[in-house]
Amino acid sequence: MFAELSPHASALRDKLVAFMDEHVYPNEHALLKPPREAEKWSPRPLAMELMRKAKAAGLWNLFYNHGPEGQGLSNWEYSQLCEILGRSLAAPEIFNCNAPDVGNMEILSMYGTDAQKERWLKPLLTGEIRSCFAMTEPRVASSDATNIETDIRRDGDHYVVNGRKWWTTGANSERCKVAIVMGKSDRSAPKHKQQSMILVPMDAPGVTVERALSVYGYEHAPLGHGEVVFDNVRVPAENMLLGEGRGFEVAQGRLGPGRIHHCMRFIGLAERALEIMCERAKSRTAFGSSFAEMGAIRQAIGQSRCDIEQARLVTLKAAWTMDRLGNKAARNEIAVAKIVVPETAGKVIDRAIQVHGGAGLSQDFFLAEAFAETRFLRIGDGPDEVHREALARVELGKLN
Ligand SMILES: Cc1cc2nc3c(=O)[nH]c(=O)nc-3n(C[C@H](O)[C@H](O)[C@H](O)COP(=O)(O)OP(=O)(O)OC[C@H]3O[C@@H](n4cnc5c(N)ncnc54)[C@H](O)[C@@H]3O)c2cc1C
């Protein structure tokens, strides 16, 4: 777990650090600034230009290890690079490493047919298009995915999809061309065999993105989080992923790497929050003393270092276990990281906000948006309680 990075990964890390310094941090404000209403969901020329630069620099698809389009990094190696790109909320898309596309590319690589890969995976890997993942529904408690109500019904050579989804990240973007939709294809089958996942082109008749949802007011344009209606949407039968009734298998394949990538990025965000907390503390004085000399602020800084180190260790352990034993065998370590890291990163970022005073809550710093991100991940990809419940089952099971 404490080995050196390979020369390839180490060279990529150095290049990534230099790219972040030269291109990402100086453009961060412009990239994160809410766009004008009319252009909200359109691709941003600056982001597209930086994507081209990242690709030209060989800093593309760093997460991907299924073929020559990727960098062949292990999860443990990618963790250390993902932490660097996670330092800016604007960065993941620039390196084609953003959710939900990463998870969708994983799904298509693992379970897609040759035709599905040709049509959807290839343009996702080049960054030509974006995608979304539509599982959560407003009408049911979706942390239990067996509740999902969307209907996927076979009709000759087609399937017909009917349902309402929300929190479909990426759906609002003009560049989003395909959705992976989870629904029920056989309500009489055993509980975990009723669900299927199917590829639905976003321009298919009957697909409507009704509105964008916001997280503490952040709309995350140009990707967004859509409420999407599927009204008698007909798609060819060959759009089914893996096979009818195998939706849960597909979901499991997706969520392992996806969950851990969020954790890696949040460690980068927390690390940067601590850095600017220290800069701020050293640059301001009140009541006759420097913030950096005030006990309460020094405690906040010291505790933040402890918190980040713990969060990084559980994340690296999860990545290391995934590499050695596979995603399924690493599920407990992934669950621990998924619970620990968002909460820990949230605490560190919250302390940084406090030290910044009003400035920390403003759009002049990345802290407020970063805090909102960490809060969302205590619910997204499964609420903390569901992961704790799974861990409790394992622990109690040890006594049987
Ligand atoms: C910003 C954002 C982006 C998202 N992106 C996507 C996306 O791209 N695609 C997608 O499909 N979904 C997405 N989601 C949805 C997310 O995955 C769901 O919100 C999450 O799974 C919880 O489902 P729910 O909202 O229906 O909450 P519910 O299932 O109604 O749960 C509500 C609360 O009940 C409690 N609870 C639930 N189960 C238990 C339990 N076993 N024990 C104790 N307490 C429990 C928890 O506190 C939980 O927060 C996103 C959400 C957010 C906020």
The ligand as an ORCA input file, in Angstrom:
! r2SCAN-3c Opt
* xyz 0 1
  C     -26.318     15.906     -6.625
  C     -26.911     14.544     -6.800
  C     -26.575     13.806     -7.934
  C     -27.143     12.556     -8.155
  N     -26.897     11.896     -9.324
  C     -27.592     10.781     -9.629
  C     -27.511     10.177    -10.922
  O     -26.733     10.620    -11.788
  N     -28.310      9.121    -11.184
  C     -29.174      8.601    -10.279
  O     -29.876      7.644    -10.596
  N     -29.285      9.153     -9.027
  C     -28.532     10.223     -8.694
  N     -28.673     10.816     -7.459
  C     -29.665     10.289     -6.526
  C     -29.112      9.582     -5.318
  O     -28.393      8.436     -5.683
  C     -30.298      9.290     -4.397
  O     -30.744     10.547     -3.897
  C     -29.947      8.349     -3.256
  O     -29.725      7.045     -3.733
  C     -31.043      8.301     -2.198
  O     -32.274      8.010     -2.755
  P     -33.540      8.954     -2.374
  O     -33.173     10.363     -2.687
  O     -34.739      8.399     -3.050
  O     -33.666      8.876     -0.822
  P     -34.546      7.830      0.034
  O     -34.340      6.461     -0.484
  O     -35.930      8.348      0.140
  O     -33.819      7.920      1.447
  C     -33.968      9.086      2.278
  C     -33.185      8.902      3.557
  O     -33.680      7.786      4.263
  C     -32.635      7.271      5.085
  N     -32.522      5.817      4.838
  C     -32.690      5.146      3.686
  N     -32.430      3.834      3.864
  C     -32.078      3.676      5.162
  C     -31.684      2.559      5.967
  N     -31.581      1.319      5.439
  N     -31.401      2.776      7.274
  C     -31.494      4.018      7.813
  N     -31.854      5.101      7.098
  C     -32.150      4.940      5.794
  C     -31.363      7.976      4.697
  O     -31.090      8.988      5.646
  C     -31.711      8.603      3.359
  O     -30.947      9.755      3.092
  C     -28.040     12.023     -7.195
  C     -28.336     12.750     -6.029
  C     -27.787     13.990     -5.823
  C     -28.177     14.763     -4.595
*
